[in-house]
Amino acid sequence: MTSSYSADQIQVLEGLEAVRKRPGMYIGSTGPRGLHHLVYEVVDNSIDEALAGYCTHIEVDLNADGSATVTDDGRGIPTDTHSQTGKSALELVLTELHAGGKFGGGGYKVSGGLHGVGITVVNALSEMLEVTVWRDKKVHTLRYERGVAVTNLQVKPYKEARTGTSVTFKPDIQIFTTGIEFDYITLAGRLRELAYLNAGVKITFTDNRLELLKSDTPKVETYEYKGGIKEYIAYMNREKQPLHEEIIYVQGERNNVQVEVSLQWCTDAYTDNVLGFANNIRTVDGGTHLEGLKAVLTRTLNAIARKRNKIKENEPNLSGEHVREGLTAVISVKVPDPEFEGQTKTKLGNTEVRGIVDSLVGEVLSEYLEFHPGIADSILDKAIQAFKAAEAARHARELVRRKSVLESSPLPGKLADCSSRDPSESEIYIVEGDSAGGSAKQGRDRRTQAILPLRGKILNIEKTDDAKIYKNNEVQALITALGLGVKGEEFDASQLRYHRIVIMTDADVDGAHIRTLLLTFFYRYQRSLIEEGFIYIACPPLYKLERGRSVPQYLYSDRQLQEHIATLPANANYNIQRFKGLGEMMPAQLWETTMNPETRTLKQVEIEDAAEADRIFTILMGDRVAPRREFIETYGSKLNFTDLDI
């Protein structure tokens, strides 16, 4: 019997009901990322006021009751009656999707919150939202609960000539079931970034959650950078050795597109770190602004190299990868009508932007390097050195490829592959040593789970040239097992053999070190693996607690162990086993606790703040000892190195 499927089964979700039914469509997820996205949406409205020239100070407060407040000194959301709907404009922007001043009506020239769903979605997904608007010597207030108005628009006279908007909201636990506690560090990273991208805007961030802080006073930070993205470069490179002290800066406008670029090369970096932003939104998947920047850097530096006789007539041009070695760059474009590819707005699609960036940067950079021949020579010498190192690496790589062709299988012999050939359901566990590898091979699901044991610690990619990388057996095994291409080449996800790459190491200092070396490898060798969400960390248990004939309890931290012991009767007899390594676990135990998709915990590795990630990798894994010592002295007492939670 077939079930009936008729017009009655077709649901029409109206207004905010649609947002509450499918929140992931609007904010990406209902986990921590989506939760913090609510704050970003409200702050973006204030930033758009700043871009329009009407706002200079934004205050963000985390309140003791779990709510957040964003206040600005902009014009204030309009409160007059909208001619088409008969509602106040304030009610419209809070309850109607795609209602806003950013669709060409003259309210904003440039904006980041372009889809017009920002504050409406925040309202829909909040247990409570209160908005206060100051304008026309009046104060207007309105309160909603789960998107439904619980008060009418209240209007009272206000003596001062104050203007601005304040939004207080508390996320709805019915939507964000994993928790509604805001993370200070996550929000601070984004607010600092916005202050760098919008020179002169002052952002005050206050944490009033005294109980959480274990403090009598709120935590307050102020972000204000008159130097804008030049200061951002200085912040990112503060642990590195600059090749030239002065940061190269380009600013210009063409066809209403504003372009800002900052560049600085460093002597002790062997990869580039280029961050792109369009209308303050981080474009992690690139776009036409980044294409234009990369093209003009390559063309300009090759032209100067030939002019200064650094490259002879019969020699090939330097490639973009060589020119950008050691470069830290930020490009920020403000586009009146941005075309973002995909709902997540992570790639800029406007074709005209490429040419505008190319011509503006080309003119300024050529002139700058003409007047600073010493800087030009330093950058070119580093690029030529990179070219020579790449040639050595190419020869080493050819040896690897020839070796693979001669062998019956190009896959490393120690890889225990899975039978599935569908990457989307396949996962590979990278484990340390044959002992752990043996348990993992026996305990796994052979259809979808592959095991790659590594012998010892892999190379520290942070301070190794490419030629050595390709000669290293463990790195070779990783590259071929995963199906990775050559370092620096465009990442091709279709060649990836597994869509879950799981680092599974022992819960001790050595395990933490190996995990860090592997994360350094992925971050520096093929960062897209992390950015596209393919890298995970397994969470094996630290303890097994047995009590009589009851089912053994597996516990994943010292705190969890103590909490569990506290629930046992005072006279209970129990036995605790501390797992020193994965090899000590029986295959069935390893499967049950760490590898079974039904019961395991996997942590997905994310890069929320690319600038901070780059800085930390430089400090912890780079050549310079002083910054590393300072980092350990500052944070060492707060970290438990035997149970790192990355």
C-alpha positions as CSV (number, residue, x, y, z in Angstrom):
1,M,0.0,0.0,0.0
2,T,1.4,3.4,-1.0
3,S,1.1,6.3,1.5
4,S,-1.0,9.2,0.3
5,Y,0.9,12.2,-1.1
6,S,-1.5,15.1,-1.9
7,A,-1.8,18.8,-1.6
8,D,-2.3,18.5,2.1
9,Q,1.3,17.3,2.5
10,I,2.7,20.4,0.9
11,Q,3.7,22.8,3.7
12,V,3.9,26.6,3.1
13,L,6.3,28.1,5.7
14,E,5.6,31.8,6.1
15,G,7.9,34.4,7.4
16,L,10.0,33.5,10.5
17,E,8.4,30.0,10.7
18,A,10.6,29.0,7.7
19,V,13.8,30.2,9.6
20,R,12.9,28.2,12.7
21,K,12.1,25.1,10.7
22,R,15.3,25.1,8.7
23,P,17.8,27.4,10.6
24,G,20.9,25.7,8.9
25,M,19.8,27.3,5.6
26,Y,20.3,30.7,7.0
27,I,23.1,30.5,9.5
28,G,25.0,27.4,8.4
29,S,24.5,25.2,11.5
30,T,22.8,25.1,14.9
31,G,26.1,24.4,16.6
32,P,28.7,26.9,17.9
33,R,29.4,28.3,14.4
34,G,25.7,29.2,13.9
35,L,25.4,30.5,17.4
36,H,28.2,33.0,17.0
37,H,26.9,33.9,13.5
38,L,23.9,35.6,15.2
39,V,26.3,38.1,16.8
40,Y,28.1,38.7,13.5
41,E,24.8,39.4,11.7
42,V,23.9,42.2,14.2
43,V,27.4,43.6,14.3
44,D,27.5,43.6,10.5
45,N,24.5,46.0,10.5
46,S,26.5,48.4,12.7
47,I,29.6,48.0,10.5
48,D,27.5,48.8,7.4
49,E,26.5,52.1,9.2
50,A,30.2,52.8,9.7
51,L,30.9,52.1,6.0
52,A,28.2,54.5,5.1
53,G,30.0,57.1,7.2
54,Y,27.5,57.4,10.1
55,C,28.9,55.2,12.9
56,T,32.2,55.5,14.8
57,H,31.7,53.4,17.9
58,I,30.2,49.8,18.3
59,E,29.8,48.2,21.7
60,V,29.3,44.5,22.1
61,D,28.4,43.1,25.5
62,L,28.0,39.5,26.7
63,N,25.5,39.7,29.5
64,A,25.2,37.6,32.7
65,D,21.9,36.1,31.7
66,G,23.4,34.6,28.5
67,S,22.1,37.3,26.1
68,A,24.3,39.6,24.0
69,T,23.9,43.3,23.3
70,V,25.2,45.2,20.2
71,T,24.9,49.0,20.4
72,D,26.0,51.6,17.8
73,D,26.0,55.3,17.3
74,G,24.7,55.2,13.7
75,R,21.5,56.8,12.3
76,G,19.2,54.3,14.0
77,I,17.0,51.9,12.1
78,P,14.1,53.9,10.5
79,T,10.9,53.8,12.5
80,D,8.5,55.7,10.3
81,T,5.6,53.9,8.6
82,H,6.4,52.0,5.3
83,S,4.1,53.2,2.6
84,Q,3.5,49.7,1.0
85,T,2.8,47.7,4.2
86,G,1.5,50.2,6.7
87,K,4.0,48.8,9.3
88,S,6.9,50.7,10.8
89,A,10.2,50.1,9.0
90,L,11.6,48.7,12.3
91,E,9.0,46.0,12.5
92,L,9.6,45.1,8.8
93,V,13.4,44.6,9.2
94,L,12.7,42.4,12.3
95,T,10.0,40.2,10.8
96,E,10.2,40.2,7.0
97,L,13.0,38.3,5.2
98,H,14.7,40.3,2.5
99,A,13.5,43.6,3.9
100,G,16.3,46.1,4.3
101,G,18.1,49.2,3.1
102,K,20.7,47.2,1.1
103,F,19.0,46.4,-2.2
104,G,19.7,49.6,-4.1
105,G,17.2,52.0,-2.4
106,G,20.0,54.4,-1.6
107,G,20.3,53.5,2.1
108,Y,23.7,51.9,1.7
109,K,26.4,52.2,-1.0
110,V,28.3,49.2,0.2
111,S,27.3,46.5,2.7
112,G,28.3,43.1,4.0
113,G,24.9,42.0,5.2
114,L,23.6,41.9,1.7
115,H,21.1,39.0,1.7
116,G,18.7,41.1,3.9
117,V,18.1,38.2,6.3
118,G,20.4,39.2,9.1
119,I,18.5,40.7,12.0
120,T,15.3,39.0,10.9
121,V,17.0,35.6,11.3
122,V,18.4,36.6,14.7
123,N,14.9,37.5,15.8
124,A,13.5,34.2,14.6
125,L,16.1,32.2,16.4
126,S,16.1,34.1,19.7
127,E,14.2,33.2,22.8
128,M,14.0,37.0,23.4
129,L,15.0,40.1,21.3
130,E,14.7,43.7,22.4
131,V,15.6,46.6,20.1
132,T,16.0,50.2,21.1
133,V,16.4,53.0,18.5
134,W,17.3,56.6,19.2
135,R,16.4,59.1,16.5
136,D,14.5,62.3,16.0
137,K,14.8,63.1,19.7
138,K,12.7,60.0,20.5
139,V,13.5,56.5,21.9
140,H,11.7,53.6,20.2
141,T,11.5,50.2,21.8
142,L,10.1,46.8,20.7
143,R,10.3,43.3,22.2
144,Y,9.9,39.9,20.5
145,E,9.9,36.3,21.8
146,R,10.8,33.6,19.3
147,G,10.0,36.0,16.4
148,V,6.6,37.1,17.8
149,A,6.0,40.7,19.0
150,V,5.1,40.8,22.7
151,T,4.9,44.6,22.8
152,N,3.8,47.2,20.3
153,L,6.3,49.8,19.2
154,Q,6.8,52.1,22.2
155,V,7.8,55.7,21.5
156,K,8.9,58.2,24.1
157,P,10.5,61.6,23.9
158,Y,14.3,61.7,24.5
159,K,16.0,64.9,25.6
160,E,19.5,64.3,24.0
161,A,20.1,64.4,20.3
162,R,21.3,60.8,20.4
163,T,21.1,58.5,17.4
164,G,21.8,54.8,17.1
165,T,20.5,51.3,17.6
166,S,20.8,48.7,20.4
167,V,19.8,45.1,20.0
168,T,19.8,42.6,22.9
169,F,19.0,39.0,22.1
170,K,19.2,35.6,23.8
171,P,19.6,32.6,21.5
172,D,16.9,30.0,21.7
173,I,18.0,26.8,23.4
174,Q,15.2,25.0,21.4
175,I,17.2,25.8,18.3
176,F,20.8,25.7,19.6
177,T,20.4,22.4,21.5
178,T,24.2,22.0,22.0
179,G,24.3,25.1,24.1
180,I,23.9,28.9,24.0
181,E,27.1,30.0,25.7
182,F,29.1,32.5,23.6
183,D,32.9,31.9,23.4
184,Y,34.8,35.1,24.1
185,I,37.9,34.2,22.1
186,T,35.8,33.3,18.9
187,L,33.9,36.6,19.0
188,A,37.1,38.6,19.9
189,G,38.8,37.3,16.8
190,R,36.1,38.4,14.5
191,L,35.6,41.8,16.2
192,R,39.4,42.5,16.0
193,E,39.3,41.5,12.3
194,L,36.5,44.0,11.6
195,A,38.3,46.8,13.4
196,Y,41.4,46.1,11.2
197,L,39.3,46.1,8.1
198,N,37.5,49.4,8.9
199,A,40.2,51.8,10.0
200,G,39.0,54.3,12.6
201,V,36.0,52.4,13.8
202,K,36.1,51.7,17.5
203,I,34.8,48.4,18.8
204,T,34.4,47.9,22.6
205,F,33.9,44.3,23.6
206,T,32.8,43.6,27.2
207,D,32.2,40.2,29.0
208,N,29.9,40.8,31.9
209,R,29.6,37.1,32.8
210,L,31.4,37.4,36.1
211,E,30.6,33.9,37.3
212,L,32.1,32.4,34.2
213,L,35.1,34.7,34.4
214,K,35.5,33.9,38.1
215,S,36.1,37.7,38.6
216,D,34.6,40.7,40.3
217,T,35.0,42.9,37.3
218,P,34.0,42.6,33.6
219,K,36.6,41.8,31.0
220,V,36.9,44.7,28.5
221,E,38.9,45.0,25.3
222,T,38.9,47.8,22.8
223,Y,39.8,47.4,19.1
224,E,40.6,50.6,17.2
225,Y,43.2,50.6,14.4
226,K,43.9,53.9,12.6
227,G,46.3,52.1,10.3
228,G,43.7,49.5,9.2
229,I,45.0,46.5,7.3
230,K,48.6,47.8,7.6
231,E,48.3,47.2,11.3
232,Y,46.7,43.8,10.5
233,I,49.8,42.8,8.6
234,A,52.0,44.0,11.5
235,Y,49.9,42.0,13.9
236,M,50.2,38.8,11.8
237,N,54.0,39.2,11.3
238,R,54.9,40.2,14.8
239,E,56.6,36.8,15.5
240,K,58.3,36.7,12.1
241,Q,61.4,38.4,10.6
242,P,60.3,40.9,7.9
243,L,62.3,41.1,4.7
244,H,61.5,44.8,4.6
245,E,60.3,46.9,7.6
246,E,57.9,49.2,5.7
247,I,54.6,47.5,4.8
248,I,53.6,48.1,1.2
249,Y,50.1,49.7,1.1
250,V,47.8,50.3,-1.9
251,Q,44.5,52.1,-1.7
252,G,42.3,53.3,-4.6
253,E,38.8,53.4,-6.1
254,R,37.7,52.6,-9.6
255,N,34.1,52.3,-10.9
256,N,32.8,52.6,-7.3
257,V,34.9,49.6,-6.2
258,Q,37.2,50.4,-3.3
259,V,40.5,48.4,-3.1
260,E,42.9,48.2,-0.2
261,V,46.0,45.9,-0.2
262,S,48.8,45.5,2.3
263,L,51.9,43.4,1.6
264,Q,55.0,42.4,3.5
265,W,57.5,39.6,2.8
266,C,59.3,37.7,5.6
267,T,62.7,36.0,5.5
268,D,61.7,33.1,7.8
269,A,58.5,32.0,6.1
270,Y,58.3,29.5,3.2
271,T,54.6,29.7,2.4
272,D,52.3,32.6,1.7
273,N,49.5,33.8,3.9
274,V,47.1,35.8,1.8
275,L,43.7,36.8,3.3
276,G,40.9,38.1,1.1
277,F,37.9,40.1,2.2
278,A,34.9,41.4,0.2
279,N,32.6,43.9,2.0
280,N,34.3,42.7,5.3
281,I,33.4,39.1,4.7
282,R,36.3,36.7,4.7
283,T,36.4,34.9,1.3
284,V,38.0,31.6,2.3
285,D,37.3,30.2,-1.2
286,G,39.0,33.1,-3.0
287,G,37.4,34.9,-5.9
288,T,38.2,37.5,-8.5
289,H,39.9,40.0,-6.1
290,L,42.4,37.3,-5.1
291,E,42.9,36.2,-8.7
292,G,43.7,39.8,-9.7
293,L,46.1,40.3,-6.8
294,K,48.0,37.1,-7.5
295,A,48.2,37.8,-11.3
296,V,49.5,41.4,-10.8
297,L,52.1,40.3,-8.2
298,T,53.5,37.7,-10.6
299,R,53.5,40.0,-13.6
300,T,55.0,43.0,-11.8
301,L,57.8,41.2,-10.1
302,N,58.8,39.3,-13.2
303,A,58.9,42.6,-15.1
304,I,61.2,44.2,-12.5
305,A,63.3,41.0,-12.3
306,R,64.0,41.3,-16.0
307,K,64.6,45.0,-15.8
308,R,67.1,44.6,-13.0
309,N,68.7,41.6,-14.9
310,K,67.8,39.2,-12.1
311,I,66.3,36.9,-14.8
312,K,68.3,36.5,-18.0
313,E,66.6,36.7,-21.4
314,N,66.6,32.9,-22.0
315,E,65.4,32.0,-18.5
316,P,61.8,31.2,-17.6
317,N,59.6,33.6,-15.6
318,L,59.2,33.0,-11.8
319,S,55.8,31.4,-11.0
320,G,53.2,32.9,-8.7
321,E,54.1,30.4,-5.9
322,H,57.8,31.5,-6.0
323,V,57.0,35.2,-6.0
324,R,54.6,34.8,-3.0
325,E,56.9,32.7,-0.9
326,G,57.1,34.4,2.6
327,L,54.4,36.9,1.7
328,T,51.8,38.0,4.2
329,A,49.0,40.0,2.4
330,V,45.6,41.3,3.1
331,I,43.3,42.4,0.3
332,S,40.0,44.1,1.2
333,V,37.5,45.2,-1.5
334,K,34.2,47.0,-1.1
335,V,31.9,46.3,-4.0
336,P,28.5,48.0,-4.4
337,D,26.8,44.9,-5.9
338,P,28.8,41.9,-4.8
339,E,28.1,38.5,-6.4
340,F,29.0,35.8,-3.8
341,E,29.1,32.2,-5.0
342,G,27.0,30.0,-2.6
343,Q,24.9,30.8,0.4
344,T,27.9,31.0,2.7
345,K,29.4,34.0,0.7
346,T,32.9,32.5,0.7
347,K,33.9,33.3,-2.9
348,L,33.6,36.6,-4.8
349,G,32.3,36.3,-8.3
350,N,32.3,39.8,-9.8
351,T,34.4,39.6,-12.9
352,E,35.1,43.3,-13.1
353,V,36.9,43.3,-9.7
354,R,39.8,41.2,-11.1
355,G,40.8,43.9,-13.6
356,I,40.3,46.8,-11.1
357,V,42.6,45.1,-8.6
358,D,45.2,44.2,-11.3
359,S,45.4,47.8,-12.6
360,L,45.4,49.6,-9.3
361,V,47.9,47.4,-7.6
362,G,50.1,47.2,-10.7
363,E,50.5,51.0,-10.9
364,V,51.3,51.5,-7.2
365,L,53.5,48.4,-6.7
366,S,55.6,49.1,-9.9
367,E,56.2,52.7,-8.8
368,Y,57.0,51.6,-5.2
369,L,59.6,49.0,-6.2
370,E,61.2,51.4,-8.7
371,F,61.8,53.9,-5.9
372,H,62.9,51.2,-3.4
373,P,65.4,49.0,-5.4
374,G,66.8,47.4,-2.2
375,I,63.4,46.0,-1.3
376,A,62.8,44.9,-4.9
377,D,66.1,43.0,-4.9
378,S,65.4,41.4,-1.5
379,I,62.0,40.1,-2.6
380,L,63.4,38.9,-6.0
381,D,66.3,37.1,-4.3
382,K,63.9,35.2,-2.1
383,A,61.7,34.3,-5.1
384,I,64.7,33.1,-7.1
385,Q,65.9,31.0,-4.1
386,A,62.3,29.6,-3.9
387,F,62.5,28.7,-7.6
388,K,65.8,26.9,-7.1
389,A,64.5,25.0,-4.1
390,A,61.4,24.1,-6.1
391,E,63.5,22.7,-8.9
392,A,65.4,20.5,-6.4
393,A,62.0,19.4,-5.0
394,R,60.7,18.6,-8.5
395,H,63.7,16.3,-9.1
396,A,63.0,14.6,-5.7
397,R,59.3,14.3,-6.6
398,E,60.0,12.8,-10.0
399,L,62.0,10.1,-8.2
400,V,58.9,9.4,-6.0
401,R,56.7,9.2,-9.1
402,R,59.1,6.9,-11.0
403,K,59.4,4.7,-7.9
404,S,55.5,4.5,-7.7
405,V,55.3,3.5,-11.4
406,L,57.9,0.7,-11.0
407,E,56.0,-0.7,-8.0
408,S,52.9,-2.9,-8.6
409,S,50.8,-0.4,-6.5
410,P,51.5,3.3,-6.0
411,L,49.9,3.1,-2.5
412,P,52.3,2.7,0.5
413,G,52.7,-0.9,1.6
414,K,51.8,-0.2,5.2
415,L,48.4,1.2,4.3
416,A,45.5,-1.1,5.2
417,D,43.0,0.3,2.7
418,C,39.2,0.1,2.9
419,S,37.2,-1.8,0.2
420,S,34.9,1.2,-0.6
421,R,36.1,3.4,-3.5
422,D,33.6,6.2,-2.6
423,P,35.6,9.0,-0.9
424,S,32.5,10.5,0.7
425,E,32.0,7.4,2.9
426,S,35.7,6.5,3.3
427,E,37.9,7.6,6.2
428,I,41.5,7.1,7.0
429,Y,43.0,6.8,10.5
430,I,46.6,8.1,10.8
431,V,48.0,6.3,13.8
432,E,51.5,6.3,15.4
433,G,53.4,3.0,15.4
434,D,52.7,-0.6,14.4
435,S,51.2,-1.5,17.8
436,A,48.4,1.0,17.6
437,G,48.1,0.2,13.9
438,G,47.6,-3.5,14.6
439,S,44.7,-2.8,17.0
440,A,43.2,-0.3,14.6
441,K,43.5,-2.7,11.6
442,Q,41.8,-5.5,13.5
443,G,39.0,-3.4,15.1
444,R,38.0,-1.3,12.1
445,D,35.1,-1.5,9.7
446,R,37.1,-2.8,6.7
447,R,34.5,-1.5,4.2
448,T,34.9,2.2,5.0
449,Q,37.9,2.6,7.3
450,A,41.6,2.6,6.2
451,I,44.5,2.6,8.6
452,L,47.9,4.3,7.9
453,P,50.5,3.7,10.7
454,L,53.4,6.1,10.8
455,R,56.8,5.2,12.2
456,G,58.1,7.8,14.6
457,K,57.6,11.5,14.2
458,I,57.1,13.1,10.7
459,L,59.2,16.0,9.6
460,N,58.4,19.5,10.9
461,I,57.2,21.1,7.7
462,E,57.5,24.6,9.2
463,K,61.3,24.6,8.9
464,T,62.0,22.1,6.1
465,D,62.5,22.8,2.4
466,D,60.4,21.0,-0.2
467,A,63.3,18.8,-1.5
468,K,63.6,17.1,2.0
469,I,59.8,16.8,2.3
470,Y,59.6,14.6,-0.8
471,K,62.5,12.5,0.2
472,N,60.9,11.7,3.6
473,N,59.3,8.2,3.7
474,E,56.5,9.1,6.1
475,V,55.5,12.2,4.2
476,Q,55.6,10.3,0.9
477,A,53.3,7.7,2.5
478,L,50.9,10.4,3.6
479,I,50.8,12.2,0.2
480,T,50.3,9.0,-1.8
481,A,47.8,7.4,0.6
482,L,45.6,10.5,0.7
483,G,45.8,11.2,-3.1
484,L,47.2,14.7,-2.5
485,G,48.8,16.6,-5.3
486,V,52.0,18.6,-5.3
487,K,52.4,21.3,-2.6
488,G,51.2,24.7,-3.8
489,E,49.2,23.4,-6.7
490,E,45.4,24.1,-6.9
491,F,43.7,21.8,-4.5
492,D,41.6,19.2,-6.3
493,A,39.1,17.6,-3.8
494,S,38.1,15.0,-6.5
495,Q,41.6,13.4,-6.2
496,L,41.2,13.0,-2.4
497,R,40.7,9.3,-1.5
498,Y,39.0,9.8,1.8
499,H,36.7,12.6,3.0
500,R,37.5,12.0,6.7
501,I,41.2,12.1,7.6
502,V,41.4,11.2,11.3
503,I,44.5,11.8,13.4
504,M,44.5,9.2,16.1
505,T,47.4,9.5,18.5
506,D,48.1,8.5,22.1
507,A,46.9,10.8,24.9
508,D,50.4,11.7,26.1
509,V,53.1,14.3,25.3
510,D,54.5,12.3,22.4
511,G,51.0,11.8,20.9
512,A,50.3,15.5,21.3
513,H,53.6,16.3,19.5
514,I,52.8,14.0,16.6
515,R,49.3,15.4,16.3
516,T,50.8,18.9,16.1
517,L,53.4,17.9,13.5
518,L,50.6,16.4,11.4
519,L,48.4,19.5,11.8
520,T,51.4,21.6,10.7
521,F,51.9,19.4,7.7
522,F,48.2,19.8,6.6
523,Y,48.1,23.5,7.4
524,R,51.3,24.3,5.5
525,Y,51.2,21.6,2.7
526,Q,47.6,21.7,1.8
527,R,45.6,24.2,3.9
528,S,42.4,23.6,1.9
529,L,42.1,20.2,3.6
530,I,41.4,22.0,6.9
531,E,39.4,24.8,5.4
532,E,37.1,22.4,3.6
533,G,36.6,20.3,6.7
534,F,38.4,17.1,5.9
535,I,40.6,16.9,9.0
536,Y,39.5,15.3,12.3
537,I,41.0,14.4,15.6
538,A,40.0,11.1,17.3
539,C,39.2,11.2,21.0
540,P,40.3,7.9,22.6
541,P,39.5,7.3,26.3
542,L,42.1,7.9,29.0
543,Y,40.6,5.4,31.5
544,K,38.5,2.3,31.8
545,L,36.6,1.9,35.1
546,E,35.4,-1.6,36.0
547,R,33.1,-2.3,38.9
548,G,31.9,-5.9,39.5
549,R,29.9,-7.3,36.7
550,S,28.5,-4.0,35.5
551,V,29.4,-2.7,32.0
552,P,32.9,-1.0,32.0
553,Q,32.8,2.8,31.8
554,Y,35.2,4.6,29.4
555,L,36.2,8.0,30.6
556,Y,37.9,10.6,28.4
557,S,39.5,13.1,30.9
558,D,40.6,13.3,34.5
559,R,37.6,15.5,35.3
560,Q,35.2,13.0,33.8
561,L,36.8,10.2,35.9
562,Q,36.5,12.2,39.1
563,E,32.9,13.1,38.3
564,H,32.0,9.5,37.7
565,I,33.7,8.3,40.9
566,A,31.7,10.9,42.8
567,T,28.5,9.1,41.7
568,L,29.6,5.7,43.0
569,P,28.6,4.4,46.5
570,A,31.1,5.3,49.2
571,N,32.0,1.6,49.8
572,A,32.1,0.6,46.1
573,N,35.0,-1.5,44.9
574,Y,36.2,-0.6,41.4
575,N,39.3,-1.0,39.3
576,I,40.8,1.8,37.1
577,Q,42.9,1.2,34.1
578,R,44.9,4.1,32.6
579,F,45.5,3.6,28.8
580,K,49.1,4.7,28.2
581,G,48.7,4.2,24.5
582,L,46.3,3.0,21.8
583,G,48.3,-0.2,21.4
584,E,47.2,-1.2,25.0
585,M,43.6,-1.3,23.9
586,M,42.0,-4.5,22.6
587,P,40.8,-4.1,19.0
588,A,37.2,-4.4,20.2
589,Q,37.8,-1.7,22.8
590,L,39.3,0.7,20.3
591,W,36.4,0.1,17.9
592,E,33.8,0.6,20.6
593,T,35.3,3.8,22.1
594,T,37.1,5.6,19.3
595,M,36.2,4.2,15.8
596,N,32.6,3.2,15.8
597,P,30.6,6.1,14.1
598,E,27.7,5.3,16.4
599,T,29.5,5.9,19.7
600,R,32.8,7.8,19.0
601,T,33.6,11.5,19.4
602,L,35.5,13.2,16.5
603,K,36.6,16.8,16.6
604,Q,36.6,18.6,13.3
605,V,39.6,20.8,12.9
606,E,38.6,24.3,11.9
607,I,40.4,27.6,11.2
608,E,38.1,30.4,12.5
609,D,40.9,32.9,12.6
610,A,43.5,32.2,9.9
611,A,45.8,35.0,11.0
612,E,46.0,33.7,14.6
613,A,46.5,30.1,13.4
614,D,49.3,31.2,11.1
615,R,51.0,33.1,14.0
616,I,50.7,30.2,16.5
617,F,52.1,27.7,13.9
618,T,55.0,30.1,13.4
619,I,55.7,30.5,17.1
620,L,55.4,26.8,18.0
621,M,57.0,25.1,15.0
622,G,59.3,27.8,13.5
623,D,63.0,28.5,13.8
624,R,63.0,31.3,16.4
625,V,63.3,30.2,20.0
626,A,62.6,33.4,21.9
627,P,58.9,33.8,20.8
628,R,58.3,30.1,21.6
629,R,59.8,30.4,25.1
630,E,57.7,33.6,25.7
631,F,54.5,31.7,24.6
632,I,55.3,28.7,26.9
633,E,56.1,31.0,29.8
634,T,52.8,33.0,29.3
635,Y,50.5,30.1,28.7
636,G,52.3,27.0,29.9
637,S,50.8,27.0,33.4
638,K,47.3,27.1,31.8
639,L,47.8,24.1,29.5
640,N,47.9,20.5,30.5
641,F,50.4,19.1,27.9
642,T,49.5,15.5,28.7
643,D,45.9,15.9,27.6
644,L,45.9,18.6,24.9
645,D,42.5,19.4,23.6
646,I,43.1,20.7,20.1
